[in-house]
Amino acid sequence: NSIIDLSQTPYTSDPLWDGQGCGSNETACCNVPGIPWFHRDYGSNTTTDYIELRVCGDEGTTNEDVPVSFYDIYVK
């Protein structure tokens, strides 16, 4: 009979997307090109479409690992 103690603590001091200080479980995520992950360069492509931002999670709001309070979108 094992008991799993899940702590609901946000680890804001170690952002995974910066590629720094990755633990053994994070190695596959940190050794990828294009870090930070949210950076995308679409070159000179243009569009007349509206900007759309989607946020997806695989858990309910009481058990999701990514706390989000706001988004900043910079368009150059």
Helices and strands as residue ranges (DSSP letters): G 16-18, H 27-30
